[in-house]
Amino acid sequence: MKQQNKDIYKKTTTAAVIIAVLIAIFILGGILIRFSYIKENQINYRADEERVRAKMEIENSQKQLMDSYQFLDKRKEFVRLPISRSMEIVEEIYKNRDTARTNLLQRIELKSKPVSAQSSTADKLNQPK
């Protein structure tokens, strides 16, 4: 009977150890999965922050371009104007339709000439009729 008790004790002890090892493996596996999930979320969060930062930089540079004056080509007298100012100029030009039409035709003629034949466009366009 003692031998049977020892065998039963060994079997139950072995089964308990195996169950404990399996539980430990499941717990460690769960912890590792959780940490990898957290790490993945941190990577996604950093990528999202980077995308937002890049988008803001692009929007700021576009806004700066839209609100600033700049010579695009000094030789041809191409200038970038803020949109609000260019709208004011167009509105001012088209108050008198006849003058606007003649100015448009003059500008077309002037811009179709070679650059060397052009003189100051600002002087020609601002002459009163």
C-alpha positions as semicolon CSV with decimal commas, in nm:
position;residue;x (nm);y (nm);z (nm)
1;M;0,000;0,000;0,000
2;K;0,287;0,231;0,075
3;Q;0,422;0,173;-0,273
4;Q;0,086;0,264;-0,425
5;N;0,072;0,580;-0,213
6;K;0,420;0,677;-0,330
7;D;0,327;0,613;-0,694
8;I;0,007;0,815;-0,658
9;Y;0,202;1,093;-0,482
10;K;0,462;1,096;-0,763
11;K;0,194;1,101;-1,031
12;T;-0,002;1,381;-0,867
13;T;0,316;1,579;-0,802
14;T;0,427;1,533;-1,163
15;A;0,083;1,633;-1,290
16;A;0,081;1,940;-1,062
17;V;0,427;2,044;-1,183
18;I;0,324;1,998;-1,547
19;I;0,007;2,201;-1,489
20;A;0,207;2,472;-1,308
21;V;0,461;2,486;-1,595
22;L;0,179;2,510;-1,851
23;I;0,010;2,789;-1,653
24;A;0,344;2,973;-1,628
25;I;0,394;2,938;-2,006
26;F;0,045;3,074;-2,074
27;I;0,098;3,364;-1,836
28;L;0,437;3,451;-1,989
29;G;0,293;3,414;-2,337
30;G;0,009;3,650;-2,249
31;I;0,252;3,904;-2,106
32;L;0,472;3,885;-2,417
33;I;0,174;3,924;-2,646
34;R;0,055;4,222;-2,442
35;F;0,397;4,391;-2,457
36;S;0,426;4,331;-2,831
37;Y;0,078;4,482;-2,875
38;I;0,178;4,785;-2,667
39;K;0,500;4,823;-2,867
40;E;0,305;4,799;-3,195
41;N;0,065;5,068;-3,073
42;Q;0,358;5,292;-2,977
43;I;0,504;5,250;-3,325
44;N;0,166;5,332;-3,481
45;Y;0,129;5,633;-3,250
46;R;0,474;5,763;-3,350
47;A;0,390;5,714;-3,716
48;D;0,063;5,903;-3,668
49;E;0,247;6,187;-3,493
50;E;0,498;6,200;-3,778
51;R;0,219;6,212;-4,039
52;V;0,042;6,492;-3,853
53;R;0,369;6,687;-3,819
54;A;0,447;6,644;-4,192
55;K;0,094;6,752;-4,287
56;M;0,123;7,063;-4,069
57;E;0,459;7,152;-4,225
58;I;0,312;7,121;-4,574
59;E;0,006;7,328;-4,483
60;N;0,224;7,597;-4,321
61;S;0,451;7,619;-4,624
62;Q;0,150;7,639;-4,857
63;K;-0,008;7,910;-4,641
64;Q;0,318;8,104;-4,642
65;L;0,334;8,079;-5,022
66;M;-0,028;8,193;-5,054
67;D;0,022;8,495;-4,827
68;S;0,358;8,625;-4,949
69;Y;0,503;8,827;-5,232
70;Q;0,787;8,678;-5,435
71;F;0,959;8,735;-5,769
72;L;0,926;8,414;-5,970
73;D;1,120;8,553;-6,267
74;K;1,257;8,907;-6,240
75;R;1,356;8,916;-6,606
76;K;1,001;8,841;-6,723
77;E;0,854;9,031;-6,428
78;F;0,655;8,735;-6,295
79;V;0,551;8,797;-5,937
80;R;0,358;8,582;-5,693
81;L;0,098;8,785;-5,505
82;P;-0,119;8,694;-5,210
83;I;-0,456;8,576;-5,334
84;S;-0,644;8,855;-5,159
85;R;-0,426;9,120;-5,326
86;S;-0,459;8,962;-5,671
87;M;-0,838;8,949;-5,629
88;E;-0,836;9,319;-5,542
89;I;-0,630;9,398;-5,853
90;V;-0,861;9,199;-6,081
91;E;-1,166;9,362;-5,925
92;E;-1,013;9,705;-5,974
93;I;-0,920;9,630;-6,336
94;Y;-1,267;9,502;-6,427
95;K;-1,456;9,800;-6,286
96;N;-1,425;9,948;-6,632
97;R;-1,471;9,668;-6,885
98;D;-1,338;9,858;-7,186
99;T;-1,015;9,945;-7,010
100;A;-0,982;9,590;-6,883
101;R;-1,019;9,453;-7,236
102;T;-0,758;9,690;-7,381
103;N;-0,519;9,616;-7,093
104;L;-0,567;9,245;-7,152
105;L;-0,492;9,281;-7,523
106;Q;-0,184;9,495;-7,447
107;R;-0,058;9,239;-7,198
108;I;-0,108;8,958;-7,448
109;E;0,086;9,151;-7,715
110;L;0,359;9,240;-7,470
111;K;0,404;8,888;-7,336
112;S;0,406;8,736;-7,684
113;K;0,714;8,945;-7,777
114;P;1,063;8,814;-7,700
115;V;1,199;8,916;-7,359
116;S;1,464;9,145;-7,508
117;A;1,194;9,350;-7,690
118;Q;0,992;9,401;-7,372
119;S;1,043;9,707;-7,161
120;S;0,893;9,756;-6,819
121;T;0,545;9,603;-6,827
122;A;0,445;9,795;-6,520
123;D;0,504;10,126;-6,702
124;K;0,310;10,021;-7,012
125;L;0,014;9,874;-6,828
126;N;-0,027;10,165;-6,589
127;Q;-0,036;10,436;-6,852
128;P;-0,372;10,617;-6,855
129;K;-0,580;10,597;-7,174
